[in-house]
Amino acid sequence: MQLQPLIKPVTELAHAAGAAILTVYGSEFAVEHKGDDSPLTKADLASNRIIVEGLRQLTPDMPLISEEIGLPPFAERRQWPRYWLIDPLDGTREFVNRNDEFTVNIALIDNHRPVLGIVYVPVLGLTYVAAAGVGASRQLAGGAPEPISVAAQSASPPRVVGSRSHRGTSLDAYLAALGEYELLAMGSSLKFCRVAEGAADLYPRLGPTSEWDTAAAQAVVEQAGGQVLCPNGEPLLYNTKEDILNGHFFVIGPRDRNWLEAVGTEHSA
């Protein structure tokens, strides 16, 4: 499948969705809660509508999964060689808290791997774009795309990016075993992007996420030369099981140290 022709129209969809999100962001809005107690606003729904309708026009024969529509049964999904995977507003908690750290995520999954990813940061007008065979770049509104790559060497102390909204004892234990570090706290898929552009060395995620949370940003990291690995050292894969929850994973930039070593013998490869 040719990915290059998809980049421009999919990026435009992300930008249109981001504009709809900002319209809500600048107003008073209600916050509902879904069955898993995660927040939902009309910005999530507006963004979802724009992206889903746009992708169905662009690739009418391609199935899709979005956080804001029902998940097809695995018996159906397992037959898909490729599909779109969407998080129309990643970081809704950040959106509700108005700290600007939320993104629009659109990914194309092919053979269980994210091969194209668009991560758009509406408040900053910043777009991260990646596609297999093309590479990864970032672009500010009105500017030219700039190629990005992970850091060649880790900083001293290493720069570890972590969630602003989700933190638990597993992460604390991992960081204690890691040794000295600098923690950079932020929300949404921006954490992946900081590793991809060399501004951070590592993002350990030792708590729950869903596949739509990670796919687009994983494409950015991998096309920038980084890795997204499970604790056993295998890459994070998609659409391999009934549920859509990810296990623990590590977003790795520089490879000058064994970042999985501090996980502990019960998780090590």
N, C-alpha and C positions, 0 to 999 in steps of 0.2 A: 504494500500500500504506500502511495506517495504521500509523505507527510508535509512537505514544504507548501503545497497549495492550500493546506488547511490552516496554516498559522495565521494568516491575515484575517480571514473571516471569523475564526474562533476568538482571536484577540479582540476583534470589534464587538463580538457578543459579550465578552467579559467587561469591556468598557461600558457598553450600554447597560449591563446589569449593575455595574458600579455606580453609574449616574442615577439609576433608580434607587439604589441604596442610599446615596447621599441626600436625595430628596426627602426620604424618611428621616435620615439622621439629623437633618436640620430642623425637624419639627418635634412636637410632642407625640409620642407613640405609645401604644399599649404593649405590654409584654404578656404573652400567654406561656403556658408550659406544656410540653408534650408528655407522653406516657413515661419517659425516662427522666422527667423533671428538667430536661434541657429547655432553655428559653426559645421562644418563637415570636417573631415580629412580622409586620406586614412587609418589611424590607426583605426578609428571607423569601417570602412568597412572590414578591414582585421580581426579584432577581431570578428565582427559579423559573418563573413563567417566560421571561425573556430568553434565558439560555435554552430551555427545553424546546420552545417553539423554534428558535433559531437553528438548533442542531437537527431537529426533525426536517427542516427545510433543506439544510445543507447536506445531510446524509440520511435520506429517508429510510434506507434499509438497515441502518445501524441502530441496534438497541442501546438503551441508556439506563443508568441508575443515578438517581439523585436522592439526597437526604430528604427532600420534601415531597417525594412521591413514594408509593408503595414499592417494596422490594419484591421482585419476581421470585418464585420458588427456585431453589437450587437445581431441581430437575430440569428446569428451563434454562437457567443461567449457564449451567455447565456446558451447554451446547454452543455457547457463543465463542467464536474465535477472537472477536474483538468487540469492544463496546465503549461508550462514553461513561465516565464516572465523574459526578458533579457534586461539589459543595457550594451552593449558591451564595452562602454567607458563612464563611469559616471564622469562628470567633464571635459568635452572637453575644456571649457574655461581655466581651470587650466592647462590642457595639453598644450594648445596654449601658455599660459603665462609661461610655463616651471617652475611651482612651485612644481611639483612632487605630488600634492594632487589629484590624479585621481585614479579610481578604475574600476575593472571588476565586474559586478553584475549578478548573475544567481540565480533565485528563482523558486521554485515549489509552485504553488498555488493550494490548495485543499479546496473546499467549501468556497471560497472567502477569505481564510486566507493563509499567507505564512508559509509553514510548513518545508521548507528546504531553506537555503540561503548560498551562497558562495560570499564573498566579498574579492577580491584580490587587493592588493596595489602593482603594479609591481615594482615601484622604490625601495620600502622597502623590497620586497620579503616577504611580510606579508600577511597571509591568515586568514580570519575569517570564521569559519564554524559553522553552526547551523542546527539542525534537531529536530523536535518534538520527544520526547522520548529519545533523545540522549544528548541534552544540547548544549552549545555553547563553542567554544574554539578559541584560536588564535595560529598561528604557524609561526615562522620565518623560512626562507629557511634553511634546514639542521638541524633544531631543532625538538624537540618533541612538540606535541600539548599541550597547557596549558589551562585548563578550565578557563573561565572568568565568572564574575557575576557583576551586577550593584552594586554601592555603597550601603551599608546598611543605611548610614546616609548622609545627604547632608552636604557639606562643609559650612563654615561660613567665608566670604559670599559664596553663592552658585555659582558653576561653570557652566556657561551657554555657550554652544557652539552655534556659529552662522555662517552663510554663509559668505565666503570671497567675493563672486561675487554678491550676491543678498541680498539686505536689503531695507526695506521700512518703512513708517510711522507707520504701524500696529505693527511691531516689536519694534520700538522705544517707542510707547505708552505702550506696554505690559511690556517692561523692566522698564520703569519709574514707573509703578504700582507695579512691583515686589519688588522694593526696592533695597538695596545694592546687588551687584553681581560682579562677575569676568567674563568678556567676553573672550572666546577663539575662535578666528576666524580661520576657515579652510574651505576647499572645499569638494565637492562630498559626498558620503555616509560615509566617515570617521567620519562625525559628529555623526551619529548613533552609530558607533563602539566605539567612545570615551565614550559615555554613557554606552554602553554594558559592557565595561571593567572596569568601575568605575572611569575613568579619568575625567568625567564630570557628572553633575547632571541632566541637562536638555537641550534639543534642541527644542525651539519653532519655528515652521515653519509657518509663517503667510504670505506666498506668494505662487505662483503657483509651483507645481511639477506635474510630470506624474507618473503613477503607476510603470513604470519600474525603476524610480529613487529611489524608496523606498522599494520595496518588499524584496529583499535579506537582506538588512540591518535591516528591521523590524523583520525578522526571527531571526537574531542574537540578537537583543535587547530582544525580547520576550523570547527566550530560555535562555538568561542570567538573566532572572527574572525581566525585565523591561516591560514597557507598551508603546504603540504608540496609543494615544487617540485623537479623534476629540474634538473640544471645548465643545460638549455636554456630554463628558465622555465615548462615545462609541468607540470601537476599530476601527482603520482604516481598511476598507475592500476593496476587489478587484473585478473587473468585475461585478459590480452591476448596471451599467448604460451605456448609449450610448457612452459617451466620456470617456477618460482615464485619466482625470485630477483629482488630489486629491484636497480636500478642505484643510483648515488649520488643522494642527495637532501639537501634543506635544509629543516628545520622552522623557519619564520619567524614571529615574533610581530609586533613593530612594523615598520611599512613606511616609516620615516623615513630609511632609507638603502638602497642597492643591495647587498644581501648577496651576490649572485652575482658582483659585480664582481671580487672577489678570487679567483674560481675559476681565472682564467687564460683567455687567448684560445682555447686549444684546447678549452675546455668552454663558453665563454660563448655565450649566445643571439645 
